Amino acid sequence: MLFKYLQPHIDSKNRQIPKKKQAQFLHRLSSLLQEGYTFYASLTMLLPHHVRSSEDAQDILSAQLKNGDGVTSVLMNLGIPRNYLLSIQMAEAHGKLHQALLVLHSHVAMVERAKASLKKVVMYPLFLFAMLAGLFVAFRTYFLPNMKLLASSRQGNTSSEAMKLTSSLLHLPDVLLSICLLVIFIAFTYRWNIRRHSFEQQVFKLQKIPLLSKWMKMFWTKSFSRELGTLLASGLSLQLALNVLRQQNFQPYLQVISENIYSSVLVGESLKQAVELADCFIDDFPTYISHGEISGHLAKELLIYSDLLNEQTEISLTKWLSFVQPVLFGVLAICILAAYLSILLPVYGMIDFI
């Protein structure tokens, strides 16, 4: 019964591009389009190398193209996350599809590198922690009862106090696991609480979280500058470009932010002033906009600024990840010290008895 329930999901996954291959797929698709291949011909060449059930995926692709579905719908059906496809939709409507695919490849590749780095940093300490936790459980199950029985046969409080301290030390993994579960529970509860509100309220609330707000502002700034720069470079006016961004539904946060910017621009504010009033971008963004407006190359400078933020994001992620492993090894060191003390304290407590 369970297999029958899971089979449609498995079949659907087999017709999609695995997450680990998406960056490679997007890069190759961009290269083929730049070489002059059609979108259909490019996918026909790439699907056998990136999809397990390539024949089924090819049949669905043919049916989609016959129905008039665009590039965005096809890529979404192939498993590309929806929140990545705004730039593809913009390029599909206004040209330069291969460039949009190349930019998307860079973003997906950066995310995959960050995930791989986090996995590499975390897996080994977590494996050691699991081994230590098993060792602590074995100590509590076999070692501690025998030591308590031996300590109860002697007079004095020294050994009993050592037994109490040993028992407390052997529960250290339980304490650490409880703290982790509590933090995860609080994070999911807060996330659920935020998602209950409208996207306008979510944007406001996310700006108030001390550590997360910096990352969210950088992400919003990068997305807004890239998408607005792309639309302006395609020949749209500022108002039309903002109108396109506020009407899209691929990135709801960007939709809300663009709505606020659009409202300010309609009443006569410059883009720089509208960005300052929005208060959801990083501090130096208005300066770049002002320079672009004065030089007359706003679209180009917005795209350059987006690339700069992309590099800064990757550098920041690398720095944060470099702190994760020392912290985890510090926790492991405490656990190892607790393991040694849990063995030695009862022994030293009963030396005079022996």
HELIX and SHEET records of a PDB file:
HELIX    1   1 LEU A    2  ASN A   14  1                                  13    
HELIX    2   2 LYS A   19  GLN A   34  1                                  16    
HELIX    3   3 PHE A   39  HIS A   50  1                                  12    
HELIX    4   4 SER A   54  LYS A   66  1                                  13    
HELIX    5   5 VAL A   71  ASN A   77  1                                   7    
HELIX    6   6 ARG A   82  TYR A   84  5                                   3    
HELIX    7   7 LEU A   86  HIS A   94  1                                   9    
HELIX    8   8 LEU A   97  ALA A  138  1                                  42    
HELIX    9   9 PHE A  139  PHE A  143  3                                   5    
HELIX   10  10 LEU A  144  ALA A  151  1                                   8    
HELIX   11  11 THR A  158  LEU A  169  1                                  12    
HELIX   12  12 LEU A  172  ARG A  195  1                                  24    
HELIX   13  13 PHE A  199  LEU A  206  1                                   8    
HELIX   14  14 PRO A  210  ALA A  233  1                                  24    
HELIX   15  15 LEU A  238  GLN A  247  1                                  10    
HELIX   16  16 PRO A  252  LEU A  266  1                                  15    
HELIX   17  17 LEU A  271  ALA A  278  1                                   8    
HELIX   18  18 PHE A  285  SER A  295  1                                  11    
HELIX   19  19 LEU A  298  GLY A  349  1                                  52    
END                                                                             
